[in-house]
Amino acid sequence: MRHLECHSVLLRVQEDARRCGEQRILHLLAQGGRIEIEKNESRKVAAVQCLTRDGWRCPGFDLELFRKLRRKKAVSSTDGGPYRITRRGLQLVRAELDNR
């Protein structure tokens, strides 16, 4: 029984970490960041990177998180440009103090 409790706690911690990463990316995009993608020969997304408005690359952003943001309609691309935050994404981002 104790093993099951530890396993459920671990799953909750992992989900919280994913949610925290999602919020961090949404906050970065809300401040003017963008997501750039690379496609393979079959025109499918092969690699993604999240850049701040200053051009710095954000670590910890992967294809799984990109797909999750697209599924939630938090980001979109216009005319083949980089992905930017949508109105829906701005609704999903929680308020966070800016440490500037």
N, C-alpha and C positions, 0 to 999 in steps of 0.2 A: 504494500500500500504506500509506503514511504517513497518508493521509487516513482510511482505514478505522480505523487505530489511534486517531487523534484522536477520531473519531466514537464508538468504543466507550468510550473514557475519558469523554467527555462524557455518554454514556448512563448510565454507572456513577455519575458524580457527581450527575446528576439523580435517580437512584433512591435514592442515599444521602440526598439532601436531603429527598425525600419520606418516607423511612423515619424520618428525624430528626424531621420535622414530626409524623408519626404518633405517635412515642414522646412528643413534647412534649405533645400533646393527651391521650394516655392518662395521662400522669403528672398533668396538670392535673385530669383527671376523677377520678383515684384520690384526689386531695386534696380532693374534694368539689365539683368543678365540674359543669356540666351543659350540655347542648346543647338549644337551643330552635329549633323549626322554624316556618316559615310555609308554609301551603298555598295553592294557587291555587283557582280556581273548580271545577276538575275534581278537587279533593282530592289533588293530587300535591304533593310537597314542592317549593316554589319557592325558598325561601331558608333558610339555616341560620346560626346564630351560636353560638359556644362562649363560655360565661361562667365565670369563676372563682367560687370559693365566696364571694368578696367582691363579686361582681357586675360585675367588669371584663370587657370584651369582649376576646377573644383574637384578634389579627390572624393572617391566613394560614390561617384555617379556611374551607374551601369545600365545595361540594356533592359534589365528587369524593371528598374525604377522608371526608366523612360516610358516603357510600355504601360506601366501602372498609371503614370500621369496622363498619357494619351487616352487610356481607357476611361479615366475620370473626366476627360475633356478639360484638363487643367492647362494644357499647352496645345498650341496649334501653329502651323506654318502657313505663310501666305506667299504665293507666287514662287515657290521653291526656295524661299529664304530660310533663315534659322528659325527654330521653334521658339516662341515667346509665350509668356503667361497670358491666359485668357481671362475674361471677366469671371468665369466659373472658378478658375484657379485663384483669383484674388479673393473670392468668397471662402475658399477652402483654407487659405493661409491664416494661421492664428497670429494675433498681435505679438510682437517680439521687440524687446528694447534693442535699439541700435547702439552698438558699442563703439561708436566713433567718438 
